[in-house]
Amino acid sequence: MDNSNISVRTLLQYPPAPPSEPTSTLVLTLNSRQFIDLRFAKAQSPASSPTASPPVLKDLSWGFAGHQTISTLGDEAIPGSYESTWHHWVSSTTKNPQSEQDVGLMLPPNAEGVVREKGSSTDPKTGESREYVEGWKDVDLKATNDCGGKLSFLFRAEGSAKGLRGVIIVLGQYMQALLREGDHVAAERWERSARGHWQRVAQTGDLHLPCEDIVKVLQAGGTFKKDRELETPGVEWMCQEANVLPAGL
């Protein structure tokens, strides 16, 4: 069974303050539990017309990537709950991502399919641990290319001399990328439209990310092979996972 997952955040609350959702937050999680979580501030102004594309989001509130571990030891008083820990390997807010605490109690979905997450994490603005409540809803996984194939890829880059770490994940109709080199950070989000065109919907930073090169290959019906480097200049990106997802996913 493939447990790849796309989810969007529907709310954020730091009790006792009321809930809100100031960001466009999307998490791509592969079957291997490798994930990337990008949180861009929502656009201040809408599209110029009903038919125009929404503005590209530019303000990254927080971005991080790594791997997730799940414990069946949830809250005994809440059947179906479980504990999840997100281990950060690269983060937009710190050069020491392992220092960011990120543990949550996941509750069963409600009637609207929203999963509540309760826990404590490091506030990226203050560096302090805070209790929080978040709401998450799954997104249907759609085709990556015109052939109808649902694909997933994981690319990673690392260079200890420059303090460089990067992750790119393609999952179905989405791609997200995060790269940190010293104090410099870049991130992008791409989405494949209903018409089959890949579009950049969020972007920040001046470091080069090979997302456009990846899109060109996918748009042409191509693919990538595991343990092969991307043929792009600059940073060396290695394809660590390449999968064709089950048709029923």
Secondary structure in CASP SS format (residue, H / E / C, confidence):
PFRMAT SS
TARGET T0000
AUTHOR 0000-0000-0000
METHOD secondary structure of the structure
MODEL  1
M C 1.00
D C 1.00
N C 1.00
S C 1.00
N E 1.00
I E 1.00
S E 1.00
V E 1.00
R E 1.00
T E 1.00
L E 1.00
L E 1.00
Q E 1.00
Y C 1.00
P C 1.00
P C 1.00
A C 1.00
P C 1.00
P C 1.00
S E 1.00
E C 1.00
P C 1.00
T E 1.00
S E 1.00
T E 1.00
L E 1.00
V E 1.00
L E 1.00
T E 1.00
L C 1.00
N C 1.00
S C 1.00
R C 1.00
Q E 1.00
F E 1.00
I E 1.00
D E 1.00
L E 1.00
R E 1.00
F E 1.00
A E 1.00
K C 1.00
A C 1.00
Q C 1.00
S C 1.00
P C 1.00
A C 1.00
S C 1.00
S C 1.00
P C 1.00
T C 1.00
A C 1.00
S C 1.00
P C 1.00
P C 1.00
V C 1.00
L E 1.00
K C 1.00
D C 1.00
L E 1.00
S E 1.00
W E 1.00
G E 1.00
F E 1.00
A E 1.00
G E 1.00
H E 1.00
Q E 1.00
T E 1.00
I E 1.00
S E 1.00
T C 1.00
L C 1.00
G C 1.00
D C 1.00
E C 1.00
A C 1.00
I C 1.00
P C 1.00
G C 1.00
S C 1.00
Y E 1.00
E E 1.00
S E 1.00
T E 1.00
W E 1.00
H E 1.00
H E 1.00
W E 1.00
V E 1.00
S E 1.00
S C 1.00
T C 1.00
T C 1.00
K C 1.00
N C 1.00
P H 1.00
Q H 1.00
S H 1.00
E C 1.00
Q C 1.00
D E 1.00
V E 1.00
G E 1.00
L E 1.00
M E 1.00
L C 1.00
P C 1.00
P C 1.00
N C 1.00
A C 1.00
E C 1.00
G C 1.00
V E 1.00
V E 1.00
R E 1.00
E E 1.00
K E 1.00
G E 1.00
S E 1.00
S E 1.00
T E 1.00
D C 1.00
P C 1.00
K C 1.00
T C 1.00
G C 1.00
E C 1.00
S E 1.00
R E 1.00
E E 1.00
Y E 1.00
V E 1.00
E E 1.00
G E 1.00
W E 1.00
K E 1.00
D E 1.00
V C 1.00
D C 1.00
L C 1.00
K C 1.00
A C 1.00
T C 1.00
N C 1.00
D C 1.00
C C 1.00
G C 1.00
G C 1.00
K C 1.00
L E 1.00
S E 1.00
F E 1.00
L E 1.00
F E 1.00
R E 1.00
A E 1.00
E E 1.00
G E 1.00
S H 1.00
A H 1.00
K H 1.00
G C 1.00
L E 1.00
R E 1.00
G E 1.00
V E 1.00
I E 1.00
I E 1.00
V E 1.00
L E 1.00
G C 1.00
Q C 1.00
Y E 1.00
M E 1.00
Q E 1.00
A E 1.00
L E 1.00
L E 1.00
R E 1.00
E E 1.00
G C 1.00
D C 1.00
H E 1.00
V E 1.00
A E 1.00
A E 1.00
E E 1.00
R E 1.00
W E 1.00
E E 1.00
R E 1.00
S C 1.00
A C 1.00
R C 1.00
G C 1.00
H C 1.00
W E 1.00
Q E 1.00
R E 1.00
V E 1.00
A E 1.00
Q E 1.00
T E 1.00
G C 1.00
D C 1.00
L C 1.00
H C 1.00
L C 1.00
P C 1.00
C H 1.00
E H 1.00
D H 1.00
I H 1.00
V H 1.00
K H 1.00
V H 1.00
L H 1.00
Q H 1.00
A C 1.00
G C 1.00
G C 1.00
T C 1.00
F C 1.00
K C 1.00
K C 1.00
D C 1.00
R C 1.00
E E 1.00
L C 1.00
E C 1.00
T C 1.00
P C 1.00
G C 1.00
V C 1.00
E C 1.00
W C 1.00
M E 1.00
C E 1.00
Q E 1.00
E E 1.00
A E 1.00
N E 1.00
V E 1.00
L C 1.00
P C 1.00
A C 1.00
G C 1.00
L C 1.00
END
